[in-house]
Each structure stands twice: as C-alpha cells, then as structure tokens.
Amino acid sequence: MKDVRITSPMFLDRQSDAVAAMSPPGDRVIAAGPGDGDQTESLAPIHRELADTVSQVIAAGDRPFAVLGDCCQTIPVMAGLERNHLQPTLIWLDSHGDFNTWETSPSGFLGGMPLAMLTGRGDQRMMQAVELAPIDDGRVVLCDGRDLDPGERTLVDDSGIRFIEHLDELDPATLPPGPLYVHFDSDIIDATEAPAFLYPAAGGPSAEEMRQALEKLMTTGRVMAISTTLGWDVSRDGDGLTRQAVSHALGGLQIGT
C-alpha cells in the first residue's frame, strides 16, 4: 500500500500558513475555496473536493494521508472512505474533544464540533454536504481530550464512544477489529514543546510519546487512512520549535513529513 499525501490548506474559510509550511512539493492539493452561505455552508466546496480525492486514493489501492487545516475536514475524509465501503474505527487523538454542539459550545467555534457531527449530534449540514450518514458511537475512540467544555464533557460521558484520557493507556490490542482511521490533531502535544499552537492545552504527551503511540498504531497493519491537523501561528514559531515537535511526532507514521 502506497501512502498518498493530500494537502487541504484551508483553516475553515481562510488559508492556513502552518499547512503551507508543512506541505512539500508533490502533495495532492485541494484547490477549492469557500462558497456561499454561512460559515458551515461555505465549506461545502472544500469538503466535497477532499472527499472525492480521498475516495480516488482509496479506489487506487493506496492509503490517504491528509494534512488538514482544521478538524472539520475529517468529515470529508471519512466520507471518502465510506464511498469505498470502508467503515473504520476512528481513533481521535486530540487535546480537545471536538464534541461540542451549538448548544454546548461556550465560544461557538465550528472547529470544536466535528466529532459530535460525525456521530450524528448537532448541526448535520457538513455531513449532508458530502452525503455521509452518522457513524456509530462504537466506532469512535477519543484519546486525551484533556480540555473539554462542561457541556461537551456531559455529551461525551453520556455517549457510547470510548474515551481514553491518557495516551499511555491507548493499547492497539484492545481496539475493535477491522480497519482504522487515525486522526492526529497536533495540539495534543505538550505546548511547552510547541509554544506556537493556536489552541494550547496544559499538559499532554511529549512529541516523543506521541511518536511512539503513532508507531504502535501503524504496526497493527490496519490503518487505512491518516489525517493530521496543523494548528499553529507560523509568525510565532520563529525558533521552529513547534514545527520541530510536530514533525518529530509525525515521524511515528513512517511516511514522509
């Protein structure tokens, strides 16, 4: 299985400098920009192109590695997989739960809602835009999630997703059988190693611990798709520490970074 990198350089409806900084020549780049409507609706052209591209990579027998500007783009990645009759367990590695809805989110930040959307909670317009039906809670493993809003925490606790609060407790041997889709939000890394993160959360694993966890997942031989979200302020990373930490962690995927 060949790894095919897909770069989607938008952070919601604007360009992501971090993604651009981490995207070498040769990536398949999502060219679509935002469309009409409110912020949720405007992302549909980007998401549809991403879903189509992931679907094409899978249909060719390859593994997509999507470098994303925001976590909402996991929705079209999953849509591309399901178009090819893959229904993987989603391993969500993130300092945040992204399990908010409009009702629970204190900030109303759209990027804090995609995992809830994927499981059929909250606003479903992103799901409908790429013709993706909600996935069962039993197909979701949220790992870390150390920074949950109060209402979000209630949703997680009342759900059927598996919530693993510490990365060192993520044991690939205990995951459901079948294919895996691994999503790694880079801000899971301890922000003392990566001080330019846009949404830092205190604590968390080191870049080396993250690298080892990704290596363990890859050794299962069951990872059919990978995505990573790169969220930091390039202008504040003059020393390169954040890029260096994220690059080190991504080395655990054993593909070019």
Salt bridges, closest charged atoms under 4 A:
ASP3 OD1 - ARG63 NE 2.57
ASP27 OD1 - ARG5 NE 3.13
ASP38 OD2 - ARG125 NH1 2.93
GLU41 OE2 - ARG125 NH1 3.04
ASP52 OD1 - ARG83 NH1 2.56
GLU82 OE2 - ARG139 NH2 2.92
ASP94 OD1 - HIS96 ND1 3.55
ASP123 OD2 - ARG125 NH2 2.76
ASP137 OD2 - ARG121 NH2 2.85
ASP144 OD2 - ARG146 NH1 2.95
ASP147 OD2 - HIS96 NE2 3.56
ASP157 OD1 - ARG153 NE 3.18
GLU165 OE2 - ARG153 NH2 3.38
ASP187 OD2 - HIS96 ND1 3.49
GLU208 OE1 - HIS248 NE2 2.51
GLU215 OE2 - ARG211 NE 3.70
ASP233 OD2 - ARG236 NE 3.54
